[in-house]
Amino acid sequence: MYRILFVCHGNICRSPMAEFVFLDMLKKRGITEVTAQSAATSTEEIGNPVHYGTAAVLRRLGIDYSGKRARQMTRADAESYDLLIGMDGANIRNMTRISGEKYASKIRLLLDFTDRPGAIADPWYTGEFETTYRDVRDGCEGLIDWLYREGTI
C-alpha cells in the first residue's frame, strides 16, 4: 500500500480537503493500492474538527469527512508514509524540521504535480474555499497522473 500524508499548518482547511478529495478520486477510479491521511505542522488546532469552510465544500461534493480531527505530523509519519505533501513553502520548511533532512526527498508541494507549481493559499486567511478546492482538485488529479507514470498504480 502506497501511503500519502497531506500536510498544512493546522490540519483543518487545506490538508483535510486534500485528504478527502483525493480519497474520493481514488474510490471513484477503483484505485485500492494508494491511501492518504492528513496532518498539521503546528499544534494550534489539534483535536479540532474540519473548518466550516472546508466542511461546506466537502458536503457540497458529497464527500464524507466525518470523524476527522486535527493532528500534528510526527517523525514517525515521515518514516511510514511514502510521500509527504505540503501546501506552501512554510509547510515544507516545517515538515522538513519535523521529519529531519533524512526524509526531505519524500516532501513535495501539491501544486508541483500540476503545470502551475506553487503554493495553495490558506483559506483561513483568504476566505476563498472554492479557490482552494480548485487548487486541491487540480493537485490531486496531477498526483494521480504522477502515480500512474511512476508505476505506483
N, C-alpha and C positions, 0 to 999 in steps of 0.2 A: 504494500500500500504506500503510495507516494503522498506525503503529508505536507500541507502548506499552512503557514501561520500568517494571517494578515494582521498588521500592527499599525496603530495610530497613537496619538497622545493619551486619550482617556478610555478608549475601547467602548465608547457609547455612540459614536457617529459613523465615521468612515470605515473603520475596520470591521465592525459587525455588519455594516451594509455590504461590504465586500464579501465577508464570510457567507452570508445567506444568499446573496445574488449568485455567487459562484457555485454554491451547493445546489441551488435551484437549476442553474445551467447544466451542471453535471447530471443531475437527475433527469432532466428533460432529454438529454442526449444518451442516457443509458450508460454513462461512464461510471464505473464502480471501482477503478483502480486508483482513484485520487480522492482525498478528503481534505477538509480545511476546518480551521478554527480561527479565533481572533484573540488579541490581547492588547494591552496598553504598555506604553513605556513609562508612564507615571503611576503614582498611587492615588491620585486625586479622586478617581471615580470608582475605585474597587468596590464591588458589590452592588453597584447601581445598575438599573435596567437600561436598555437601549433608549437613547434620546428620543423624545416625542417626534422630532422632525424625521429622523431615520425610520422610526416605527410607522409613521404615516406613509412613507414611500413604500416600505415593505408590505404593509397592509393593502395599499392600492394595487400592488403587483400580485397579491395573493400568496406571499411568501411568509411561511411560519418562522418566527424568531423567538417563540415562547421559551421562557426559562433562561434566556441569555442574561448573564450578569458580568459586569466588567471585571477583568482580572489583569494582573501585571505579567508581562513576559519575564521569563527566567532564563538563566544559563542552561538549565536542563531542556528548555524548549529549543534552544539553538542546537543542542546535541540531537534531539529526537525528531525535529522537523527537517524535511529535505530542502525547503525553501521558506525564507522569511521575507515577507513583502510589506514594505512601509509605504506611506502615503506622501511624505515630503522629506526634505533634507534633514530637518530636526529629528524626525522619526529614525532616519537612517543612522545619524550620529548616536542617538540614544540606544538604538538596537545594538550597534557595534560595541558601545560601552557595556551594555548588559551581557552580551554574548561573549565578548572578547574577540580579538583580531583573528583567532583561530577559525572562526566561523564567518568571517567577512565575505567569503565567496558565496555564501548562501543568501546574502542580503541584497534585495533589489527594490526598486520603486515600481509600483503597479503600472504607472503610465509608460514605463520603459518597454512594456510589451505592446505598445501601440506605435503608430507613426508620428505621435506627438508627445515624446517623452517629457517628463517634468513632474511637478507636484500637483496633487489634488488638494484644492483649498479646503480648509476646515470649515464646515458649515456651522459649527458652534459660533464662529465669528462672522461669517458671511450671511448666514441665514438661507443660503441657496442650496437647499437639499436636493432639488431636482437637477441642478448643475452637477452636484456631487454624484448623484445617481448616474447621470450620463457618463461622467468620467470613470466611475467604478465599473459600469457595464462595459464600456469600451476596453478598459484594462483587463477585465475578466475574460472577455472574448479573445483579446490578444494573448492572454496567458494560456487559454485552452489551445489556441493555434500553436503556440510555442511548445506546449506539452506534446502535441501531435508531432511537430517537427523534431523534437528531441527523442521521440520514440517512447515516451513515458506512457502514452495512451494510444 
